[in-house]
Amino acid sequence: MTDPVTHLIHHPYTPPPGFAAPQPGVFKASTVIFANVAAMRARDWKTKAGYTYGLHGTPTTFVLEERIAALEGGHHCILVPSGLAAITHVNMALLRAGDEVLIPDNAYGPGKALAEGELAAWGISHQVYDAMDPADLAARIGPQTRLVWLEAPGSVSMEFPPLVQLAQVCRERGVTSALDNTWGAGLAFNGFDLGGPGAGADIVVQALTKYPSGGGDVLMGSIVSRDDALHLKLKLCHMRVGWGVGVNDVEAVLRSLPSMALRYRAHDQAARALAGWLGGRPEVAQLLHPAFAGSPGHAHWQALCGGDGQADGARGSAAGLFSVVFQERHTPAQVDAFCDRLRLFKLGYSWGGPISLVVPYEMAAMRRNWPHKGTLVRFSVGLEAVQDLRADLEQALQALA
């Protein structure tokens, strides 16, 4: 090589092996270089024994996959660009025209919209079941049912379902179950061992966007399984669809994972303190937080997560989310004014980051047989000081006067 430009591209230097640091190295690649044709032809993208192409993994993505699989109690993990992409991918990999999928009525809204839109257009039917009633799920499972979605707690409405019994119904009928464990984050409970070892869901998905990232600046999802054959189905679809995640985003999640349990606990304790105070206010008709007696499904949370339901957060895990239903006398416009008046709580979707968030919802359009007349507001508690957040809520409540 005589031209320095070529020499820059094909410089022979490689750094010595043996470098170790607290954080894994960041390896970016679309193209992967092979030593020879035999190695190129022998390399299998379906395993982590080697590297073939950027979409099939780099050392950085492999490390995150293995850590998320361990966090969830699974054996295999696939990364996708968002939590919704994880839901979409499981449906695409396992369902075909003529099949049916069952979805809880209180599930994440975009997942239900996917069933009503794209899945229906592809000839895949769906039913919505009552997540709080295992008998309703059992009655709806039919010959064409191929997949049942589980979620805990209910999105926005925060009911905690009897997951153990729901998973048991699926196993008894031989139907694959997939659990959205974003709220639990792999910390509150093990989605694969709900009723004992192996007596849980077949697939566990999570929006790594939330607590694993922790910064409100990453979009990513994970799909974890234990069964080798089931993982291969998911992996083959992953290859054909061409999902990819940015390695800088993978790096951000890897950097945040060591502190996730500490952050989760801090979110949990702050949320319980604020929920207990706000739930006792005269403006509030109903507190929706699984760790509090009187919230739908509290006993199920207590049994699964090992908590005593006390507001001091002494035992159990319950994340940093809660909702309240305001008294019916407070109009939707007044509740909107309350949300607008908040200063530390910002208006915004998602959760799990350092900034507290608030969103008002029109629940009658989202749930069948919604029992409450007042307006629901969901709070995601961040990492600010609890006394400051409480003062913010207190001053904003004046908008309801």
C-alpha positions in Angstrom: 0.0 0.0 0.0 1.6 3.2 -1.2 -1.3 5.6 -0.9 -1.9 6.9 2.7 -5.7 6.9 2.2 -5.7 3.2 1.6 -3.3 2.7 4.5 -5.7 4.5 6.8 -8.5 2.2 5.8 -6.5 -1.0 5.9 -4.0 -0.2 8.7 -2.8 -3.5 10.2 -2.7 -2.4 13.9 -5.1 -4.1 16.3 -5.1 -3.3 20.0 -3.9 -5.9 22.5 -6.5 -8.2 24.1 -7.2 -8.2 27.9 -8.7 -4.8 28.3 -11.3 -4.8 31.1 -13.4 -1.9 32.4 -16.7 -1.5 34.4 -18.7 -1.0 31.2 -18.8 -3.4 28.2 -17.2 -2.2 24.9 -19.3 -0.5 22.3 -19.1 -2.4 19.0 -20.9 -0.9 16.0 -21.2 -2.8 12.7 -23.4 -3.5 9.8 -20.7 -5.4 8.0 -18.8 -8.1 9.9 -15.4 -9.2 8.6 -14.7 -13.0 8.1 -11.2 -14.5 8.1 -11.9 -16.7 5.1 -14.7 -18.1 2.9 -14.9 -21.3 5.1 -15.6 -19.2 8.2 -18.2 -17.1 6.3 -20.0 -20.3 5.2 -19.7 -22.0 8.6 -20.9 -19.1 10.8 -24.5 -19.5 12.1 -26.4 -16.3 12.9 -29.0 -18.2 15.0 -26.6 -18.6 17.9 -24.2 -16.4 19.8 -21.2 -18.6 18.8 -20.1 -16.0 16.3 -20.9 -12.9 14.3 -22.4 -12.6 10.8 -24.1 -9.3 10.3 -25.0 -6.3 12.4 -28.7 -7.1 12.6 -27.8 -10.5 14.1 -25.8 -9.0 16.9 -22.5 -7.6 18.1 -20.6 -8.2 21.3 -22.4 -5.2 22.8 -26.0 -6.4 22.0 -25.1 -10.0 23.0 -24.1 -8.7 26.5 -27.4 -6.8 26.9 -29.5 -9.7 25.7 -27.8 -12.1 28.2 -28.3 -9.6 31.0 -32.0 -9.0 30.3 -32.6 -12.8 29.9 -31.0 -13.2 33.4 -33.1 -10.4 34.8 -36.3 -11.9 33.6 -35.3 -15.4 34.6 -35.2 -16.7 31.0 -32.7 -18.3 28.7 -32.9 -16.3 25.5 -33.5 -12.6 24.6 -34.1 -10.7 21.4 -33.9 -6.9 21.2 -36.3 -4.8 19.2 -36.7 -1.0 18.7 -39.5 -0.5 21.3 -41.8 -2.1 23.8 -44.6 -2.0 21.2 -42.3 -3.6 18.7 -41.8 -6.5 21.2 -45.6 -7.0 21.3 -45.8 -6.7 17.5 -43.0 -9.2 17.0 -44.5 -11.9 19.2 -47.8 -11.6 17.3 -46.1 -11.7 13.9 -43.9 -14.7 14.8 -46.6 -16.9 16.3 -49.9 -16.0 14.5 -51.1 -16.8 11.1 -54.3 -16.1 9.1 -57.2 -18.0 10.8 -55.6 -17.8 14.3 -57.0 -16.0 17.3 -55.3 -13.9 20.0 -56.8 -13.0 23.3 -56.0 -9.6 24.9 -56.9 -8.3 28.3 -59.3 -5.4 28.3 -56.9 -3.3 30.4 -53.9 -4.0 28.2 -51.6 -1.3 26.7 -53.7 0.5 24.2 -51.5 0.4 21.1 -51.3 -3.4 21.5 -55.1 -3.6 21.3 -55.0 -1.2 18.3 -52.6 -3.5 16.6 -55.0 -6.3 16.9 -57.9 -4.2 15.6 -55.8 -2.9 12.7 -53.0 -4.9 11.2 -53.7 -8.3 12.7 -57.4 -8.1 11.6 -56.2 -7.1 8.1 -54.0 -10.2 8.0 -56.9 -12.5 8.9 -56.0 -12.9 12.6 -59.0 -12.4 14.9 -58.9 -11.3 18.5 -61.1 -11.3 21.6 -60.9 -9.0 24.7 -61.2 -10.8 28.0 -61.6 -9.6 31.6 -58.1 -9.8 33.1 -59.6 -9.9 36.6 -61.7 -13.1 35.9 -59.8 -16.3 34.9 -63.2 -17.9 34.2 -63.8 -15.4 31.4 -60.4 -16.1 29.9 -61.1 -19.9 30.1 -64.5 -19.4 28.4 -63.0 -17.5 25.5 -60.2 -19.8 24.6 -61.3 -21.8 21.5 -59.8 -24.1 18.8 -58.3 -21.2 16.9 -56.7 -19.5 20.0 -52.9 -19.5 19.6 -51.8 -16.8 21.9 -53.0 -15.1 25.1 -51.5 -11.8 26.3 -51.1 -11.1 30.0 -50.3 -7.8 31.6 -49.8 -6.6 35.2 -51.0 -4.2 36.3 -53.6 -2.9 33.9 -52.4 -0.1 31.8 -53.4 3.3 33.3 -56.2 1.7 35.4 -53.7 -0.2 37.5 -55.8 -3.3 38.4 -53.5 -6.2 39.4 -54.8 -9.4 37.8 -54.6 -12.9 39.2 -51.6 -13.7 37.0 -51.0 -17.2 38.6 -54.5 -18.3 37.7 -54.5 -16.7 34.2 -51.2 -18.5 33.4 -52.6 -21.7 34.7 -55.6 -21.5 32.4 -53.3 -21.1 29.4 -51.1 -24.0 30.4 -54.1 -26.3 31.0 -55.4 -25.5 27.5 -52.0 -25.7 25.8 -52.1 -22.1 24.6 -48.9 -20.0 24.5 -49.0 -17.0 26.9 -47.0 -13.8 26.6 -46.6 -11.4 29.5 -46.0 -7.7 29.3 -43.7 -7.2 32.3 -42.7 -3.6 31.8 -44.2 -2.5 35.1 -42.5 -5.3 37.0 -39.2 -4.7 35.1 -38.0 -8.2 36.1 -37.8 -7.0 39.7 -41.3 -7.2 41.2 -41.8 -10.8 40.2 -40.6 -13.6 37.9 -42.9 -13.9 34.9 -41.8 -17.4 34.1 -42.4 -18.8 37.6 -45.7 -17.2 38.7 -47.2 -20.2 40.3 -43.9 -22.0 41.0 -40.9 -23.0 38.8 -42.0 -23.0 35.2 -45.6 -22.3 36.1 -45.8 -18.9 34.4 -45.8 -17.3 31.0 -44.0 -18.8 28.0 -42.7 -15.4 26.8 -42.0 -12.2 28.7 -41.6 -8.9 27.0 -40.6 -5.5 28.4 -40.2 -2.0 27.2 -36.6 -1.3 28.1 -37.6 2.3 27.3 -38.8 2.5 30.9 -36.9 1.4 34.0 -33.9 -0.4 32.4 -33.1 2.8 30.5 -34.1 5.1 33.2 -33.3 8.3 31.4 -36.4 9.0 29.2 -34.1 9.1 26.2 -34.0 5.5 24.8 -36.6 3.4 22.9 -36.1 -0.3 23.0 -37.9 -3.6 23.8 -37.0 -7.1 24.8 -38.5 -10.5 24.2 -37.4 -13.3 26.6 -38.1 -17.0 26.5 -36.9 -20.2 28.0 -38.0 -22.8 25.4 -35.4 -23.3 22.6 -37.9 -24.1 19.9 -40.1 -21.1 20.8 -37.0 -18.9 20.8 -36.1 -20.2 17.3 -39.5 -19.2 16.0 -39.0 -15.7 17.4 -35.4 -15.5 16.2 -36.3 -16.6 12.6 -39.0 -13.9 12.4 -36.6 -11.4 13.8 -34.2 -12.1 11.0 -36.9 -12.0 8.3 -38.4 -8.7 9.5 -35.0 -7.0 10.0 -35.4 -5.4 13.4 -32.3 -3.5 14.6 -31.4 -1.5 17.6 -28.8 1.3 17.8 -25.7 0.3 19.7 -25.4 3.6 21.4 -28.9 3.0 22.8 -27.7 -0.5 23.9 -24.8 1.2 25.6 -27.1 3.5 27.4 -29.2 0.7 28.8 -26.2 -1.3 29.8 -24.9 1.7 31.7 -28.2 2.1 33.5 -28.8 -1.5 34.4 -26.6 -1.6 37.5 -28.6 1.1 39.2 -32.0 -0.1 38.1 -33.0 -1.9 41.3 -32.0 1.2 43.4 -34.0 3.5 41.1 -37.0 1.2 41.0 -37.1 1.1 44.8 -36.8 4.9 45.0 -39.6 5.4 42.4 -41.7 2.9 44.4 -41.2 4.5 47.8 -41.9 8.0 46.5 -45.0 6.9 44.6 -46.4 5.2 47.7 -45.9 8.3 49.8 -47.6 10.5 47.3 -50.4 8.0 46.5 -51.2 7.6 50.2 -51.4 11.3 50.7 -53.3 12.1 47.5 -55.7 9.2 47.9 -56.8 10.6 51.2 -57.7 14.0 49.8 -61.4 15.0 49.6 -61.0 15.7 45.8 -60.2 12.0 45.1 -62.8 9.3 44.8 -60.6 6.3 44.2 -56.9 5.6 44.5 -55.6 3.0 42.0 -52.2 1.6 43.2 -51.7 -2.2 43.6 -49.9 -1.8 47.0 -52.9 -0.2 48.7 -55.9 -2.0 50.1 -59.0 -1.0 48.3 -57.3 -0.8 44.9 -58.6 -3.6 42.5 -56.4 -6.6 42.6 -54.5 -5.6 45.8 -54.6 -9.1 47.2 -53.2 -10.5 43.9 -50.3 -8.1 44.1 -49.7 -8.9 47.7 -49.6 -12.7 47.0 -47.3 -12.4 44.0 -45.0 -9.6 44.9 -44.7 -10.4 48.7 -45.8 -7.0 49.9 -47.8 -6.0 52.9 -49.5 -3.1 51.1 -48.3 -0.4 53.6 -47.6 3.0 52.2 -44.1 3.0 53.7 -43.0 0.5 51.1 -41.5 -1.8 53.8 -42.0 -5.0 51.7 -42.8 -5.8 48.1 -42.3 -4.0 44.9 -44.8 -1.7 43.1 -42.9 0.6 40.7 -43.6 4.3 40.5 -47.0 4.5 38.9 -50.4 5.2 40.3 -53.7 6.7 39.2 -56.5 8.5 40.9 -60.1 9.1 40.0 -61.3 12.5 41.0 -64.7 13.1 42.5 -67.4 13.4 39.8 -68.1 17.0 40.9 -64.8 18.0 39.4 -65.3 18.5 35.7 -62.9 17.2 33.0 -62.0 20.9 32.3 -61.1 21.4 36.0 -59.0 18.3 36.0 -57.2 19.4 32.9 -56.6 22.8 34.6 -55.1 20.8 37.6 -52.7 19.0 35.2 -51.8 22.3 33.5 -51.0 23.9 36.8 -48.5 21.3 37.8 -44.9 22.5 37.5 -42.6 19.6 38.5 -45.0 17.0 37.1 -44.7 17.4 33.3 -47.3 16.4 30.8 -45.9 13.5 28.8 -46.3 9.9 27.9 -44.1 7.0 29.0 -42.5 6.6 32.5 -39.6 5.3 34.4 -37.3 8.3 33.9 -36.1 10.9 36.4 -38.8 13.4 35.7 -42.3 13.0 37.2 -45.1 12.8 34.6 -48.9 13.2 34.6 -51.6 12.4 32.0 -55.4 12.7 32.2 -57.4 10.0 30.5 -60.9 9.5 29.1 -61.4 6.0 30.5 -64.9 5.4 29.1 -63.3 5.2 25.6 -60.6 2.8 26.7 -62.3 0.2 28.9 -65.5 -1.8 28.7 -67.8 -1.2 31.7 -65.6 1.4 33.3 -67.2 1.8 36.8 -66.1 5.4 37.7 -67.7 8.6 36.7 -64.9 11.0 37.6 -61.9 11.8 35.5 -58.8 9.6 35.9 -55.3 11.0 36.1 -52.1 8.8 36.0 -49.0 9.8 37.7 -45.5 8.6 37.0 -43.3 9.5 40.0 -39.7 10.4 39.1 -36.7 10.9 41.3 -37.4 14.4 42.6 -37.7 15.0 46.4 -41.1 13.8 47.7 -41.8 17.0 49.6 -41.3 19.1 46.5 -43.7 16.8 44.5 -46.3 17.0 47.2 -46.1 20.7 47.3 -46.6 20.8 43.5 -49.7 18.6 43.8 -51.0 20.7 46.6 -50.8 24.0 44.8 -52.3 22.5 41.6 -55.3 21.1 43.5 -56.4 24.7 43.9 -57.5 24.6 40.3 -60.3 22.2 41.4 -61.7 24.7 43.9 
